[in-house]
């Protein structure tokens, strides 16, 4: 009995090891890629923030000079302000729109698969193409958006040329691009909710809003947290918004769409101040970590439990 | 109690293995995992290796000098790409060190990061082209080869001094211009006629320009187009309006800002008035206000501020479009000037063979040989439409009748004289000026406040600046 148990234990251990090894090998290429192309550059960028780097091979230790410059740079704080405005608009907008779409396409309606595909379709297009197409549609005077507005008696506007409108326009295009992606995530969350809850509530006379308020919303909280977290990171990092801004506005008009990430890009690649750009990047990462930590604390790690 | 679950688990595992075999065509799960893992390992090892290998193949290991520029196949004017090809072919036929053209799309070259990142990674091109607006960035980065030793005295004196001023430092030449591009105003003859205007109504003052633009605004056609995209090009097009009233970004000694001045403030205000009066759009079509085909010829604007290159662009892409040209209008008491832009060949001092790269620049654009002069003529009066940066080329082009009539005659005789070379400002000065233009033009800010703020930024920067003189 004892010898048999020991042999079984060895076999189990051996199998576990083999599976662990196989799993590790499967993960290795991706992990290696992340380490080489993300981890190492991140560490280097953090270090570069303490150096003056010209972009032509010149490098010298600068201590905290780049950080001092950053805190005295009004344009950097302006870009942070624009980033916050963008993030708030984008996160709230994409959350509401994608949740709404998910609730719609969850219904048993004809051609629901077609509608799901259509809503997701923008997300498979290159952001540069998206930027160019929207720029064309939003053209002053002759753009299709202004033509439609003028046809219904609303005067056309300069959507990308007016500082009061440009950021909002970029936010709307961003939402349009991402809504299908987050819709799919919400849809997965909705389909996890057991139908029995709804059936029982309906028998008790619950109406649509009550079903949503007392069943859907509470049970969708983990998914909601995921969407909030990922969309916030997407917004603050601004990697997707960068493409749109680069194509549609170049940070203008009057810096109204100059997100933090765009200002960092300008400092690094247009003004050759790599050290300063690295310092600002490090600061932006810190802000992002703080925002993420705050969300985790407020939502108790996405569980939203009071106990 | 312990054995039960183990047996059960073993049975379950065997069952899974059986399903696995069935699903993978007879292969056991163990073998499937093992083979998958081997494959993944192989991919992990060979993937980066392949990337490295392909990277080796992509660079110019042939020893040829890489020449980056944006006049490539499929460009706006096909002959321009051909001119570059012919120049390189001519060099390669008579020299051991070859030159290899590499085409970078124009938007990426002007506003992208490709050129900069290439230098940052120590793999900048051996040859490339730059405008004065970008000169100091590369000069101060110590990557521009001194071209003086490769240019004979006779050829040097053939180059116009005012054109060379922004390509020289301490008497040494670091760039050889291929062209001189004055800015002017273009107008649509049809739009003028439709508004009941004629050539006699061509405005000569800023107020007159806004007045005529107001008459030309009709439906979706704006009366006037200035650039609105933030960037080097917008600054370039705005400078002459600042200079006309005596304004400047820095003093002649380059020690202090001159931006907070009457000339600067009125130029900022003029561009704001054009937008706020509704005669000028907030966005240009196509690639921007340098794109005359997408804007003037398509009826987006009736008058457009653009450079001499638009003559060739219209001839190639809108040959039937009827247009006229006139000099930049003046402010009250102003003195005429315009901006003389243009690209120059430069060599990378840290490239694989800076000396041969320098020789190529001189051979192509600054030699007294017949081929070099003819090449210059072919560019300014063939592939492109510009004024020449050197006397011999200009004379030969004039002898051939390139400036005898039409818009080229206008540019040579009216727009070009009195022009000032595009200034070479550092990125910090450029950014301060750009922010002021944008804030006043598009955000309705006070011209005086923005001029003061920009002057302060420039002064702060100049206190620690120790690069080449800002001209």
Interface residues (C-beta under 8 A of the other chain):
Chain A: X4 X5 X8 X12 X15 X18 X19 X21 X22 X25 X26 X28 X29 X32 X36 X54 X55 X56 X57 X58 X75 X139 X140 X141 X142 X158 X160 X161 X162 X163 X246 X250 X251 X252 X253 X254 X255 X256 X265 X266 X268 X269 X270 X271 X272 X274
Chain B: X2 X3 X6 X13 X30 X33 X34 X36 X37 X40 X41 X43 X44 X47 X48 X111 X112 X113 X116 X117 X119 X120 X122 X137 X138 X141 X142 X143 X219 X220 X221 X222 X228 X229 X230 X231 X281 X282 X283 X285 X300 X350 X427 X428 X431 X435 X438 X439 X441 X442 X443 X445
